[in-house]
Amino acid sequence: MTNEHGQVLYKTSTPFRFGARTTTLYKVVPNTDPDDMRDHLEAIGEIEWHAIGPSVMRLHGQAMMTDTFIPRHGIRGRKRTFKGPGGLPYRWDMDFKFVRLSRNDATRQELARFHRQRIGIIGSRRDPYLDVDLAVMHMLDMVVLTFIYVEKLRMDKERRAR
């Protein structure tokens, strides 16, 4: 994941293995050594994907079971809610065409939206990107980790529907 200037902010890794797979989220940490201008990656979170039972998310060492931290809601389970810092409620909505984060209150203020890749058959080609509002920059690590989780759920549902 990069910013609008193309600078890498986050990277993920999900090595192939049989059984439970783990996605690790790395954050780029700027290097303070003027003789070494390379940035370094620091593992800040992970998701242990479980086919049976809840998956486990870890962020900055804190473990959270997905069935309690980010439970499903809605008739088709396309909504996931969680509490951010300070106990504020947030909600991811997963639809065929988009994934959107909003406040889970009366305002329903949109705070992030994932724009899927366009291959350019109709309209111009576009790489996928996550557009994040400044209002949630203080919790960007949590936004990115929960986005990875809900986007994988959305992709899995889309794959099963084919």
Secondary structure, DSSP 8 states (H G I E B T S, - for coil): -B-TTS-B-EEEE----SSSEEEEEEEEE----TT----EEEEEEEEEE-SSS--EEEETTEEEEHHHHS-EESTTS-EEEEE-GGG-EEEEEE-SS-EEEEESSTT--EEEEEE--B-SSSS--B--EEEE-GGGGGGHHHHHHHHHHHHHHHHHHHHHH-
